Amino acid sequence: MSLEDLKIEPVAKTETESLRTISIETFTETFANQNTESDLQKYVSENLSLKQLSKELNSKDSEFYFLKLNEEIVGYLKLNKGESQTEIKNKNSIEIERIYVKQEFHGKQFGKFLLQKAIDIAKNYAFQYIWLAVWERNLKAIAFYTKHGFVEFDKHTFLLGNDAQIDIMMKLELN
């Protein structure tokens, strides 16, 4: 297995079920150990439902991409521009709202592969910067983004179920 075996493909509007499956699996793997079952289930049912994901897939300002290894979906990326951005609504920026890889593939450069796709897209649109929000307790992700040039610029509250959590907002200047 190598990076040559990886493909990044846009998620088709007909692939909502596959998007939901990978979304729930990777979100749960990432956050189940540090959150209550009820908060996790509330978040999943509200934010990763077929109805919600279909709405996001149909947004003109959101883009989803599957990361595939020999046709198996092993991760995904969601980008927001314009009014779809969750916090900053800057016409000169694009947001990485979600970037997830199945746990069994962590440490194999798959996350870096998705991040590079996001950066390439941002540059193609000629955005000035790319930004994201990461939970302050997700030290592994913070280290990953810092390693790739992102810097902290703000914080905001993220509601996971009924638990108000603090996200660190990070950005990467593209000029």
ZAMARGU-4260 file (C-alpha; in steps of 0.2 Angstrom, whole numbers, plus 5000, padded with zeros to 4 digits):
<rodrens>
0) 5000/5000/5000 | 5007/5017/4995 | 5001/5034/4991 | 5000/5030/4973 | 4985/5018/4978
5) 4975/5033/4984 | 4962/5043/4974 | 4953/5058/4979 | 4936/5060/4971 | 4922/5072/4973
10) 4907/5065/4982 | 4892/5063/4970 | 4875/5068/4976 | 4869/5050/4975 | 4883/5045/4987
15) 4874/5052/5003 | 4873/5035/5011 | 4892/5031/5009 | 4896/5049/5015 | 4885/5046/5031
20) 4894/5029/5034 | 4911/5036/5033 | 4906/5052/5043 | 4899/5042/5057 | 4913/5030/5058
25) 4927/5042/5058 | 4919/5055/5070 | 4915/5041/5082 | 4932/5034/5081 | 4939/5051/5084
30) 4928/5057/5098 | 4920/5043/5107 | 4933/5040/5120 | 4932/5058/5126 | 4913/5062/5126
35) 4897/5054/5133 | 4887/5042/5122 | 4872/5053/5123 | 4882/5069/5117 | 4890/5059/5103
40) 4873/5052/5098 | 4864/5069/5098 | 4878/5076/5087 | 4877/5062/5075 | 4858/5062/5073
45) 4858/5081/5071 | 4873/5084/5060 | 4877/5067/5051 | 4859/5062/5046 | 4855/5058/5028
50) 4844/5074/5027 | 4858/5085/5034 | 4872/5078/5023 | 4861/5079/5008 | 4857/5097/5011
55) 4876/5100/5013 | 4880/5090/4997 | 4868/5101/4988 | 4875/5117/4994 | 4884/5127/4980
60) 4897/5133/4993 | 4902/5116/5000 | 4912/5103/4992 | 4915/5085/4998 | 4929/5073/4993
65) 4931/5054/4996 | 4948/5047/4999 | 4949/5030/4992 | 4961/5016/4993 | 4958/5003/4980
70) 4940/5009/4979 | 4937/5008/4998 | 4932/5024/5006 | 4945/5027/5019 | 4942/5046/5023
75) 4934/5062/5017 | 4936/5080/5016 | 4923/5094/5017 | 4927/5112/5012 | 4916/5127/5014
80) 4917/5144/5005 | 4906/5159/5005 | 4891/5158/5016 | 4893/5140/5019 | 4908/5144/5031
85) 4903/5140/5049 | 4911/5155/5057 | 4921/5167/5045 | 4911/5172/5030 | 4926/5180/5021
90) 4926/5179/5002 | 4945/5177/5003 | 4945/5162/5013 | 4940/5143/5012 | 4936/5132/5027
95) 4941/5114/5030 | 4926/5109/5040 | 4929/5091/5041 | 4945/5081/5037 | 4944/5063/5043
100) 4953/5047/5040 | 4948/5029/5047 | 4959/5026/5062 | 4967/5010/5055 | 4975/5022/5042
105) 4982/5035/5054 | 5001/5038/5053 | 5001/5033/5034 | 5001/5051/5027 | 4983/5050/5022
110) 4978/5065/5032 | 4992/5075/5024 | 4986/5069/5006 | 4968/5076/5010 | 4976/5092/5017
115) 4986/5095/5002 | 4970/5092/4991 | 4962/5106/5002 | 4977/5118/4999 | 4977/5114/4981
120) 4959/5118/4979 | 4961/5134/4989 | 4975/5140/4978 | 4965/5136/4963 | 4951/5147/4969
125) 4964/5160/4973 | 4959/5162/4991 | 4971/5171/5003 | 4970/5159/5017 | 4962/5142/5022
130) 4956/5140/5040 | 4948/5127/5051 | 4943/5124/5069 | 4950/5110/5080 | 4944/5104/5097
135) 4957/5111/5110 | 4958/5093/5117 | 4962/5085/5100 | 4981/5088/5103 | 4986/5076/5089
140) 4976/5086/5076 | 4983/5102/5083 | 5001/5096/5081 | 4997/5090/5063 | 4990/5107/5057
145) 5004/5116/5066 | 5017/5105/5057 | 5009/5110/5041 | 5010/5129/5044 | 4993/5133/5052
150) 4993/5145/5066 | 4980/5149/5080 | 4971/5165/5077 | 4955/5163/5088 | 4944/5152/5098
155) 4925/5148/5097 | 4912/5137/5105 | 4907/5120/5097 | 4892/5111/5103 | 4894/5092/5103
160) 4877/5086/5109 | 4874/5096/5125 | 4892/5099/5128 | 4899/5116/5124 | 4918/5113/5119
165) 4931/5126/5114 | 4939/5124/5097 | 4955/5133/5092 | 4953/5141/5075 | 4969/5140/5064
170) 4973/5147/5047 | 4986/5145/5034 | 4991/5160/5023 | 4992/5155/5005 | 5001/5170/4997
</rodrens>
